Amino acid sequence: MNASYLFDLLIGLAVIAYLCTRQLSWRPVDPARMWKLPLVLGVAGVVSLARQQVTIHPIDLVILIVSGAAALISGTVMGRIARFRPSAADPRLIESRTGWLGVAVWVGLILVRVVLDVIGHRMGSEMAISTGGILVVLAINRAANALVLTARQPRRSYAVAGK
């Protein structure tokens, strides 16, 4: 295990811990803020993938497609299971969280990624199991979640009327 791999592992664990914590916290539903993380993760992932100087093999594409599909499904599920409430600080605002079920969906996505990484590594995939590939998967998950939450969010007038 080299220092670069250990550093990537620590960054990955920190991102996972951060995202799991967000599932348990009530957070304002603000479409502008929800799209920042997927954009940052997506750009960082694509830049990281572009900097790799490896040949793209069919297994790389298969792993990226399956990972992307798992991320899309899990992000959609997380958006569907999210609960809404009026904000305690400002009842005109709406907050949401997915709770422990959302954490379980994250664990499921992580398990899918680990299995795909093991399979990919054994089949010679370098690109799909890289940090850039993982960041793109996280970006897809967060984008799907943001899209579903934005579509589902109650109107603010509902929150005021419900007070």
N, C-alpha and C positions, 0 to 999 in steps of 0.2 A: 504494500500500500504506500503510494508516494504522497508527498505533501499536497500536490494539486488535487488528487482524488479525495483526500481527507478534507481539504478546503471546500470542494464541491459538495461533499456529503454534509458538512456542517451548514452550508448555505441552504441546501435542500431541506434539512431538518428544521432550520429556523423558519423557512417559508411555510412549511407544513404546520409547525406549531402556531405561527401567526394566523394562518387561515383557519385552523381549528378553533382558536380563541375567538375569532370573528364569528364563527357559527353559533357560539354560545352567548354572544353579546347582542343586546338590542342596538341596532345601528340605524341612523336616518336613511330613508330611501331617497337618495338623491342621484338621479340618472347621470349627471355630470361627474360625480365622484365615483360611481360604480364602474364607469368605463375607463378610468385612469389606470387601475391595476392591470386589466387585460391588455391595454395598449402598451404599458411599460414592459410587462412580461413577454408579450408577443414580439416587440421590437428587440428586446434583449435576446430572446431565443433565436430569432431569425439572424441577427448579427452574429451570434455565437456559432450557429450552424454555417453561416457563410464564411466564417474565418477558418473553419476546419478544412484541411486540404486532404480530403478522402474521396475515394470513388464511391458514388452512390450505387448500391447493389439493390436488387429486387427485395431482399429481406428488409433493407432499411425502409423502403417505401411501405411494405406491408406492415411493419411495426408502427410506423408513423400514422398510417391510416387507421389501424385498429386502436392505437392509443388516442388518436383524435376522436374516433367514434365513442370510445369510453368516456372521454372528457366531455363531449357534447351531451351524451346521455346523462352523466352524473350532474353536470351543470344544470340541465333542464329539470332533473328530479329535485335538485336542491332549490331551484326557483319555485317549483310546484309545492314543496312541503313547507316553504317559508310561511311564518305567521306574521301578521301585521297588528300593530296597535298604535294609538295616538301617542306621540312623544310626551313623556312626563314633563320635560322642560318647556315645550311649546306644543299645545294640543292641536295646532294647525298643521304640524308636521307628522309624518307617518314613520314609524320604525319597523324593522323586521329582524327576524332571526330564524335559523333553522333548528337550533338546539342540538341535542345529542344525536338525533336522527341524521342531521346534516354532517356531524362528525363521523357517523357510521358510513355515510356515503363517501366521505373523503377517504376513510380507511379502505373502502372497497376500490376506489380509484387507485390508491397507492398500491394495493395488492395486485391489481391488474398490471400496473406499470412494472412492479418487481418481477412478476412472472414473464412479462414481455421482455424485460431486460435480460433475464437469465436465458430465455430462448434465443434472443437476438445475439447475445454474447457467444453462445455455443454455435450459432450459425454464421458468425463472422461479421455481424453488424457493428459498425463503429459509429455511424452518424445517428441512428435512431436512439441509441442508448446514451447519448451524450447529454450534457447539461442543457444545451440549446434545445434539444428535442423535448426534454422535460419541461422547460420553460414555455415552449409552444403549447404543450398539452395543458399546462396550468392556465395559460392565456385563453385557450378554447373553453375550458371549464368555466372560468370567471365570466367570459363574454356570454356564454349560454345562460348562466345564472342571471346576469344583468339584464339580458333581453327578456327573460321570463318574468323577473321581478318588475321590470318597467311596465310590462303588459298587464300584470296582475295588480299593481299597486292601487289601493283605494284612492278615490279622489279626496283632496284635502278638505273639501266642504263636508264630506262624509265624516271625517274625523272631528270637525268642529261640531256638527250636528249630533254626533254620537257621545259627546262629552256630557 
